[in-house]
Amino acid sequence: MSVKSVTLLFAATALVALSVAAHADGLTITSWGGAYQKSQQEAYFKPYAAKTGIKITEEEYNGEIAKIRAMVQSGNTTWDAVDIDAATAQQGCDEGILQKIDYSKFGGKEAFTKGSTFECALPTIIYSTVFAYDGDKIKDGPKTWADFFDLKKFPGKRGLQKVAFGNLEFALMADGVAPDQVYATLKTKEGVDRAFKKLDTIKKDVVWWEAGAQPPQLLASGEVAMTTAWNGRIFNANKADHKHFQIVWDGQLQDWDLWGIPKGVKSTDASYAFLKFASSPQAQAEQTKFISYGPALLAATPFVDKEILKDLPTAPDNSKTALANDPVFWGDNKDELQKRFTSWLSQ
C-alpha cells in the first residue's frame, strides 16, 4: 500500500472515529418546552433514539438568540440542534452564528412550503395566527377579516395581540387588500397609514392580549365576541376543555418554526442525521397527532390523518387565502412600526 493510500485510510478512519464519538456522546436538542416540545418528543426524539441508540438530551429556552450567540462566541457550543423562530433564523444567519443549511440533503428548498426556507434554518412546522369566536354564542359567525372589523354586523369586543405584527396585516386585509399584496402595501407610507386608519375603527372596542393562553379565556368568559389567537391554542381549548370555538381561516397569518445548527457543534453530520429523520414525511405527519401545527415538508401532508388535517393551517381548505409572514420586512421595520404602534395605543 502506498504512503498516499495509507494517509487517506488513516484520515477516513479518523473521520469515522470522530463521528462515532459524537454519536456516543449523544445529541443535545433545545426547544420551547410545553406541549410543543412534548409533540417533538413523541414524533422525533423518542423514535430517533430507539432507531439509532443515540441518547437525546433535551433542553428548553425562551427563544433567546443571546444564548446561541454566547456559546458560539465562547467556542463551547453544546446544542446540536435548536428550534428557532423565523426572526432568529434570519438574525442568526446575518450574525454568522448559525450554519448554512445544505438543502440538497433534504430534497431541495422546493420540498418545503413556499416561503418557509431560510439560508441557515430548516423549516419544521407551520402555525398561524387566526381569529376565532364561540360557536355557542354566535350561530351564523364571521367569515372574513372584514367581518372581524364590522362592529355593526357583529357587535362586541375584539381581542387583539398587543403588538404591531399581525394587526397591520389584518387591518389591510379587512380593508380589501389581497393577501399577496399586503406586504407590498405595508412597504409604503400610505399603506401603513391605511392600516392604522382601519385599526382606528375598532380601537375603542379592543381588549389587548399579551400571552397565548389569554384568547381562549377571553372567549370563554364572553369578554370578547371574537379574538385573534394562535391556532393551536384554540384547538387545544376545544379538545381539552370541550369548547366549541370556531376558527376563521380566512387570511390566516402563517409563520414557521425551524431547526438551526449553531456554529461549532461537535459533529455537523450527527446534527444533519437527526434533522434528516425529523424532516421525513412520516415523522412530520406523526407530530400532527400531538399538536395542531402543519408540517413544513410538502410530502408529509398525504400522511396526515384526514380528521387531523382539517384542523391544520396547511390543510388545502384552510390555506386558500393564507398570508405568509415576511420576516425580512419585519426584520427591517419592526422597531419603527412597533414604536408607532405603541404611540398609537397611547393616543
N, C-alpha and C positions, 0 to 999 in steps of 0.2 A: 504494500500500500504506500502511495506517495505521501510525502510530507504534507502536501496541499490537502490530500484526501483525509489524512489524519486530523489536520487542523479543522476541516469542515465537520468531521464527525464529532470532535470534541465540542465544537460550537453548537451543533444541533443538540447534543446531549445536555449541554448546559442550559439551553433554552427549555428543553423538556423538564429538566430538574427544577428550573425556576417556576415553570407553570404548575408542576406538581406541588411544589412548596406553597405556592399562592393558594392552590385549591385546598391543601391540607390545613392552612390557616383559616379556611372558610371565607365567607363574604360578610361584610357589614353593609346593610342596606337601610337607608334612612327615609322615612316618610312622615306623614302628617298626623298619625295616630288615629284614634277613634274608629268609627265604623268603616271609614275608607281604608285604613291600614289593615283592619280586620279582613276586608274583602281581598286585599293583596295577600295576606297570609294564606287564605284558603285557595286562591286561584294560582298563586305564584310561589310563595316561599316554601310552604309545606310540600307541594308536589315536586319542586325542583330539588329540594333536599332529599326527598325519597328516591328520586330518579338517579341522582348523581352521588349521593353520600356526602355532599358538601354541606357543612353546617352554615346556616344563615343566622347571623346576629342582627337583630333589629334595633334601630334607634329611632327616636322621634324628635321632631323640631317644629318650629312655627313658621318655616319658610324664610328664615333669616339668611340672606346671602352672605352676611358678615361671617357666619360660621364656616361656610365653604371657603371664603377668601382667607380667613385666618389659618386654616390648616394647610392650604396650598402655599401660602406665603411662608409658613414656618417650615415647609418641607416635611410635614408629618400628616399626610393625607390618610385618614383612617376609614373614610366612607368609600366603598367600592362603587356604589350607585346611589343616587339620591333623587327622590321625586320632587320636581320643581314646577313652579307655575311659569306662564309664558313670559312675564316680565323678568323673572330671574334667568330664564333661558337666554333672553336677549342680552341682558346686562352681563351675565356670566361669560358669554361669548365675547362681548366687547372688551371685557377686562382681561380676557385670556386665562381665566381660572377653570374653564370647562373645556374638555377635549372636543374637537370636531368629530361629528358622527359620520362614519362610513356607511352611507345608506345602501351601498351595494350589497352589504351583508343582510339587508332586510327587504330585499326586493325592489329597492329604489324608492325615491320620495313619492312616486306615483302610487305606491302601495297603501298610502295613508290618506285620510280625509284631506281634501283640498284646503290649503292654508294652515295646516296643523304642524308642518315640519319646520324645524329650526336647524341652523347650521351646527349647533352644539348641544342639541337635545332631541331625544326620540319620543314622539307622542305616544301616550298610553291610553288615556281616557278623554272623553269629551263630556263636559257638563254644561249646563246652561242656566242663565237667569231668565225666568219666565214670569208671568203673573198668574195668580190663582184666586179663586173665590170659593165660598162654601155652597156646595150644591144643595144643602138642606135649607138654605136661606134665600138663594136666588135660583129660581127654576129655569127660566129662559135667560141664561147668563151671557156675559160679554164674549165676543169672539175675536176682537182686534184691539190694537193699541188705541185706535180712535175711540172705541168703547170705554177703555180704561180712563180716558181723559174726558168722557162725556158725563158730567155730573147731573145733567137733566134726565138723560135716559136711564142712568144707573146711579141714583143718589147714594151718598155715604162717603165715609172717609176712605182715603187711599194710603196704602203703605208703600214707602219707597226707601231704599237704602240711602244712607246719609253720605253719599259720595257723588262726584260728577260722573264717574264712569258708569255707563249704562243708562243713566237718566237722560243724558243728552241724546243718545241714540233712540231711546224710546219716544222722546218728545218729537223728534223729527219724523219717525215712522207714523206717529199719531197725527202729524200734520201733513201726511201724504207723501213723504219721501220714500221711495222704494228702498228695500234693504241694500241692494247693490249700489246705491248712490249715497248712502248715509255718510260714509267717511269722506267721500269727495266733497260733500256738502259741509261737513264739520271742518274741513281744511280751509274754509273761507270765513272771514269775519262775519259776513252776512248769515252764514249757516249757523254759527254759534249763537248769534243774536236771535235767530229764528227759534232755536231750541229753547233758550231761556224764556223767550216770549210765550212759547207754548207751555212751559212749566209754570209760568205766572198764572195760567188759567185754573190750575188746581192747587196752587201753593197753600192757600188758606185751609184746605181740606186734607193736607198730607200729615200722616203720622210717620215720623222718620225712624227707621230701624238701623241697628249697627251690628247686631250679632245674628248669625244664621238661624238660631233657634227662635227668634222673635216672630217672623212672619206667620208660622202656624199658630202661635199663641194669639197673635192679633186677630186671626180669622176665627179661632175657636171662641174667643171672648166676645166677638162681634164688634170689637173696637174699630175694625175697618171692614168695608164691603168687599174689597179686593186688595191684593198686595203683590209686589214683586217678591221673588224668592228664588233660591237655588232649587232646581227641580228635585234633587234628592231629598231635600227637607220635606217637601210636600208629599212625595211618595212615601217616605217613612212615617209621616203623620197618619196617612191613610192606612198603611199596613199595620203599624204598631198600635195606634190609638183608635183605629176603626172610624176615622173621619171620612167625609165624603167631599173632600176638597177637589175642585176641578182645575186642572192645568190648562191654560190657554197657550198653545204653542206658537201662535202667530207672531212672527218677528222675534222668536227666541234669540237671545244673545249667547252664542256658543263660545266656550273657552276650553282650554286644554290643560291637562297635567302631563308632564313629560319626564323621561328619565335623563338625568345628566350624569356624566362621569367626570369627577373632578380631576384636575391635573395631578400627577404624582401618585396615582393608585399603584398598589404593589404589582398588579397584573391586569393590563388592559384587556388581554384575551379572556381572563376569568370574568371580568365585568361584561364583556360582549357575550360570553356564553350564557350568562343569566338573562341579559336583555333579549337575546335571541329566543330563549324559552318563553319569556314574558310577552314577546311580540308574535307568538304563534296564534293562528286563528282560534284554536281550541282553548288556549289559556285565556285569551282576552274575552272570549264568549263566556267562559266559566266565571269570570269576575262579575258579569251582569247578574248572576244568580244571587249575589250578596249585596249589591248596591246598584241603583238605577242610573248609572252613567254609561254612556255608549263607548264601544271600542273604537279607537282611532284607526285601527287596521281595517281596511275595507273588506278584506277576505273573511273577517271574523263574523260579520253580520249574518251570513247564512247559517251559522252555527248557533245563533241565539234563539232560544225558545220563543215561539210566536207570542205566547202570553206575556213574556218579559219584554219583548221587542216593542210592543205598543207603548210602553212607559219610558222608553229611552229617547234622549234628544236626537239620536241618529236614525230613528225609525223613519222610513220614507214619508209617511203621512205627517210626521211631526216636523220634519226639517224642510218642507217645501219652501217656506219663506224665512228660513233661518239666516241670521246675520252672524258672521264670524268676527270675533274680536280682532282688531288691528293693533297688535302690540307695539308696532313701530310708531304708529300715530300717537298712542298713549305714552310711549316712552319719550317722545319729543314734546308732548303737550300737557302731560299730566299735572305738573306743578302749576303751570299757568291757569289751566282750566279749573283745577281744584281751588285755587286761590279765588278765582272769580265766583265759583260756586259757594264758597264759604261766605264771601261778601254778600252774595245774593240772598243767602239764608238769613243774614242779619238785617236785611232791609225791611 
